[in-house]
């Protein structure tokens, strides 16, 4: 009897935890950047908040894609991290590289043995 497709696609506890963390962080950050955007009079560069809000929302969508083993989820997550990296370099400086690249590296490392499960 052949194994079903769902049986072969095991997330494991670490990947499950990381994807939930990415999704909840994205939801929280989207709300946070949106509330700051509404009060933009106190922010000198409101376009940064808009881009970070887009980044956070993209992370939530990417987490859903990764949860469902869709390759577009991984591509969106990497693209979102690249956007955040550029914004971080412009606004914060070189230290943003560590903050923006580390999550992608960790999830990529966890997924390294599961690339064949994506469709």
Backbone as JSON, one array per atom type, in Angstrom:
{
  "sequence": "XXXXXXXXXXXXXXXXXXXXXXXXXXXXXXXXXXXXXXXXXXXXXXXXXXXXXXXXXXXXXXXXXXXXXXXXXXXXXXXXXXXXXXXXXXXXXXXXXXXXXXXXXXXXXXXXXXXXXXX",
  "N": [[0.84, -1.19, 0.0], [0.73, 2.14, -0.98], [2.28, 5.02, 0.47], [0.52, 7.87, 1.64], [0.46, 11.26, 0.36], [0.43, 13.14, 2.42], [1.49, 11.73, 4.55], [4.18, 11.52, 3.95], [5.05, 14.13, 4.13], [6.25, 15.44, 6.67], [6.39, 17.85, 9.13], [7.67, 18.18, 11.59], [8.71, 19.0, 14.97], [10.41, 21.31, 15.31], [10.29, 22.79, 12.89], [7.54, 23.28, 12.79], [7.24, 24.86, 15.13], [8.88, 27.06, 14.4], [7.56, 28.05, 12.1], [5.08, 28.79, 13.17], [5.99, 30.75, 14.91], [7.04, 32.63, 13.07], [4.65, 33.34, 11.78], [3.03, 34.4, 13.91], [4.72, 36.45, 14.82], [4.8, 38.0, 12.5], [2.09, 38.8, 12.31], [1.83, 40.32, 14.69], [3.85, 42.26, 14.25], [2.93, 43.49, 11.9], [0.58, 44.74, 12.81], [1.76, 46.41, 14.73], [3.49, 48.09, 13.13], [1.51, 49.22, 11.55], [0.0, 50.72, 13.41], [1.93, 52.54, 14.19], [2.25, 53.78, 11.76], [-0.15, 55.09, 11.42], [0.12, 57.08, 13.28], [1.99, 58.83, 12.1], [3.05, 61.36, 12.33], [4.94, 61.55, 14.3], [7.05, 60.17, 13.3], [9.95, 60.31, 11.34], [10.48, 59.23, 8.8], [8.03, 57.97, 7.27], [7.64, 56.16, 5.15], [9.31, 54.03, 5.59], [8.02, 52.63, 7.61], [5.76, 51.79, 6.22], [6.88, 50.02, 4.31], [7.96, 48.13, 6.07], [5.63, 47.18, 7.21], [4.49, 45.93, 5.0], [6.45, 43.96, 4.65], [6.11, 42.45, 7.03], [3.46, 41.52, 6.76], [3.81, 40.0, 4.46], [5.44, 38.02, 5.5], [3.63, 36.58, 7.08], [1.93, 35.53, 5.12], [3.83, 34.03, 3.72], [4.54, 32.16, 5.69], [2.19, 30.68, 5.83], [2.21, 29.57, 3.26], [4.6, 28.04, 3.44], [3.82, 26.29, 5.46], [1.99, 24.77, 4.11], [3.62, 23.46, 2.35], [4.46, 24.78, -0.03], [6.44, 25.97, -2.64], [6.44, 28.64, -3.38], [5.99, 29.9, -1.0], [8.46, 29.76, 0.35], [10.03, 31.28, -1.43], [8.73, 33.75, -1.29], [9.21, 34.34, 1.39], [12.01, 34.65, 1.45], [12.26, 36.8, -0.34], [10.84, 38.73, 1.09], [12.51, 38.98, 3.31], [14.73, 40.07, 2.05], [13.71, 42.57, 1.27], [13.25, 43.67, 3.82], [15.87, 43.73, 4.7], [17.08, 45.64, 3.02], [15.6, 47.92, 3.74], [16.27, 47.98, 6.43], [19.06, 48.43, 6.28], [19.07, 51.0, 5.24], [17.75, 52.44, 7.24], [18.54, 51.58, 9.89], [21.15, 50.55, 9.81], [24.21, 48.65, 9.49], [23.86, 46.61, 11.39], [21.37, 45.59, 11.05], [21.56, 43.55, 9.25], [22.17, 41.16, 10.58], [19.8, 40.76, 12.07], [17.84, 40.55, 10.05], [18.66, 38.53, 8.27], [19.21, 36.25, 9.74], [16.75, 34.79, 10.59], [15.91, 33.7, 8.09], [18.09, 32.11, 7.44], [18.0, 30.24, 9.55], [15.49, 28.94, 9.19], [15.91, 27.97, 6.61], [18.0, 26.19, 7.15], [16.67, 24.31, 8.77], [14.9, 23.33, 6.89], [16.57, 22.07, 5.09], [16.79, 19.3, 4.57], [14.37, 18.71, 3.53], [13.59, 19.69, 1.05], [12.6, 18.32, -1.15], [9.96, 17.92, -0.58], [8.42, 20.05, -1.24], [5.99, 21.52, -3.41]],
  "CA": [[0.0, 0.0, 0.0], [1.58, 3.33, -1.05], [2.08, 6.05, 1.49], [-0.16, 9.05, 1.13], [1.32, 12.43, 0.25], [0.51, 13.81, 3.72], [2.35, 10.96, 5.43], [5.56, 11.82, 3.61], [5.37, 15.52, 4.45], [6.27, 15.67, 8.11], [7.01, 19.11, 9.49], [8.54, 18.05, 12.75], [8.42, 20.02, 15.99], [11.15, 22.56, 15.13], [9.72, 23.56, 11.79], [6.21, 23.73, 13.24], [7.46, 25.97, 16.06], [9.41, 28.22, 13.67], [6.53, 28.62, 11.23], [4.12, 29.49, 14.03], [6.67, 31.95, 15.39], [7.06, 33.58, 11.95], [3.28, 33.83, 11.55], [2.6, 35.27, 15.01], [5.56, 37.65, 14.79], [4.33, 38.81, 11.38], [0.81, 39.42, 12.69], [2.1, 41.35, 15.69], [4.63, 43.35, 13.65], [2.06, 44.21, 10.97], [-0.26, 45.61, 13.63], [2.65, 47.41, 15.33], [3.89, 49.07, 12.13], [0.32, 49.93, 11.12], [-0.36, 51.72, 14.41], [2.91, 53.62, 14.08], [1.99, 54.48, 10.49], [-1.29, 55.98, 11.65], [0.64, 58.22, 14.04], [3.22, 59.14, 11.39], [3.57, 62.7, 12.63], [6.1, 61.43, 15.18], [8.07, 59.41, 12.58], [10.55, 61.17, 10.31], [10.4, 58.57, 7.49], [6.9, 57.03, 7.33], [7.72, 55.14, 4.09], [9.96, 52.85, 6.18], [6.98, 51.87, 8.32], [4.92, 51.16, 5.21], [7.61, 48.88, 3.78], [8.06, 47.09, 7.11], [4.31, 46.59, 7.34], [4.39, 45.01, 3.87], [7.34, 42.84, 4.99], [5.49, 41.63, 8.08], [2.3, 40.84, 6.18], [4.35, 38.98, 3.55], [5.92, 36.9, 6.32], [2.47, 35.77, 7.47], [1.52, 34.78, 3.92], [4.89, 33.05, 3.45], [4.43, 31.09, 6.69], [1.07, 29.83, 5.39], [2.71, 28.81, 2.12], [5.55, 27.04, 3.92], [3.05, 25.31, 6.22], [1.35, 23.9, 3.13], [4.68, 22.91, 1.49], [4.46, 25.45, -1.33], [7.73, 26.62, -2.89], [6.25, 30.08, -3.42], [6.1, 30.39, 0.38], [9.88, 29.97, 0.62], [10.49, 32.39, -2.26], [8.17, 34.98, -0.71], [9.9, 34.59, 2.66], [13.34, 35.16, 1.12], [12.05, 38.13, -0.92], [10.45, 39.6, 2.2], [13.71, 39.24, 4.11], [15.57, 40.98, 1.27], [13.1, 43.89, 1.41], [13.52, 44.15, 5.18], [17.3, 44.0, 4.79], [17.34, 46.93, 2.38], [15.02, 48.96, 4.59], [17.09, 48.02, 7.64], [20.34, 49.08, 5.98], [18.82, 52.43, 5.06], [17.28, 53.09, 8.46], [19.23, 51.2, 11.13], [22.57, 50.38, 9.54], [24.75, 47.32, 9.21], [23.4, 45.62, 12.37], [20.12, 44.99, 10.58], [21.88, 42.34, 8.49], [22.04, 40.03, 11.5], [18.39, 40.57, 12.42], [17.01, 40.22, 8.89], [19.13, 37.33, 7.57], [19.23, 35.09, 10.64], [15.57, 33.93, 10.5], [15.91, 32.97, 6.81], [19.12, 31.08, 7.55], [17.55, 29.19, 10.47], [14.44, 28.14, 8.54], [16.56, 27.26, 5.51], [18.74, 25.06, 7.73], [15.7, 23.3, 9.19], [14.3, 22.76, 5.68], [17.6, 21.55, 4.19], [16.56, 17.89, 4.2], [12.97, 18.54, 3.13], [13.3, 20.44, -0.18], [11.84, 17.5, -2.09], [8.56, 17.87, -0.18], [7.72, 21.21, -1.77], [5.4, 21.42, -4.75]],
  "C": [[0.88, 1.24, 0.0], [1.25, 4.32, 0.06], [1.38, 7.25, 0.87], [0.81, 10.23, 1.12], [1.49, 13.12, 1.6], [1.41, 13.05, 4.69], [3.81, 11.29, 5.19], [5.99, 13.22, 4.04], [5.23, 15.78, 5.94], [7.03, 16.95, 8.41], [8.02, 18.94, 10.61], [8.3, 19.19, 13.72], [9.16, 21.35, 15.77], [10.58, 23.41, 14.02], [8.34, 24.08, 12.14], [6.34, 24.94, 14.15], [7.91, 27.22, 15.31], [8.36, 28.87, 12.77], [5.46, 29.35, 12.03], [4.71, 30.78, 14.56], [6.71, 33.03, 14.3], [5.67, 34.18, 11.74], [2.83, 34.78, 12.64], [3.43, 36.55, 15.07], [5.11, 38.57, 13.66], [3.02, 39.51, 11.68], [1.03, 40.57, 13.67], [2.82, 42.55, 15.06], [3.79, 44.15, 12.66], [1.18, 45.2, 11.74], [0.58, 46.75, 14.22], [3.03, 48.49, 14.33], [2.69, 49.85, 11.61], [-0.05, 51.02, 12.12], [0.65, 52.86, 14.42], [2.67, 54.46, 12.83], [0.84, 55.47, 10.65], [-0.84, 57.24, 12.39], [1.93, 58.74, 13.41], [3.78, 60.52, 11.67], [4.82, 62.61, 13.51], [7.27, 60.7, 14.49], [8.63, 60.27, 11.45], [10.46, 60.56, 8.91], [9.27, 57.54, 7.49], [6.93, 55.96, 6.24], [8.4, 53.88, 4.61], [8.93, 51.99, 6.89], [6.07, 51.15, 7.33], [5.6, 49.91, 4.65], [7.75, 47.76, 4.82], [6.71, 46.44, 7.38], [4.07, 45.59, 6.21], [5.25, 43.76, 4.13], [6.69, 41.9, 6.01], [4.29, 40.86, 7.55], [2.75, 39.74, 5.22], [4.88, 37.78, 4.32], [4.77, 36.0, 6.76], [2.02, 34.92, 6.28], [2.55, 33.7, 3.58], [4.83, 31.88, 4.43], [3.29, 30.14, 6.33], [1.5, 28.97, 4.2], [3.68, 27.72, 2.53], [4.84, 25.93, 4.7], [2.42, 24.28, 5.28], [2.32, 23.35, 2.08], [4.64, 23.47, 0.07], [5.79, 26.19, -1.5], [7.59, 28.13, -2.95], [6.34, 30.68, -2.02], [7.55, 30.68, 0.75], [10.41, 31.17, -0.16], [9.99, 33.72, -1.72], [8.88, 35.34, 0.59], [11.29, 35.18, 2.41], [13.23, 36.57, 0.54], [11.68, 39.15, 0.16], [11.65, 39.96, 3.06], [14.65, 40.2, 3.37], [15.04, 42.41, 1.35], [13.42, 44.48, 2.79], [15.0, 44.49, 5.36], [17.64, 45.35, 4.18], [16.82, 48.07, 3.24], [15.85, 49.11, 5.87], [18.43, 48.69, 7.42], [20.19, 50.58, 5.84], [18.51, 53.11, 6.4], [18.13, 52.81, 9.7], [20.74, 51.11, 10.92], [22.94, 48.92, 9.4], [24.25, 46.25, 10.18], [22.09, 44.96, 11.96], [20.36, 43.72, 9.78], [21.67, 41.11, 9.36], [20.57, 39.74, 11.79], [17.56, 40.09, 11.25], [17.4, 38.9, 8.22], [19.05, 36.09, 8.45], [17.97, 34.23, 10.58], [15.51, 33.11, 9.21], [16.93, 31.84, 6.87], [18.67, 29.93, 8.45], [16.48, 28.33, 9.8], [15.01, 27.38, 7.35], [17.33, 26.05, 6.01], [17.8, 23.95, 8.17], [15.1, 22.6, 7.98], [15.3, 22.02, 4.79], [17.39, 20.11, 3.76], [15.16, 17.66, 3.67], [12.61, 19.25, 1.83], [12.45, 19.65, -1.15], [10.35, 17.41, -1.74], [7.75, 19.05, -0.7], [7.13, 20.91, -3.13], [5.07, 22.79, -5.26]]
}
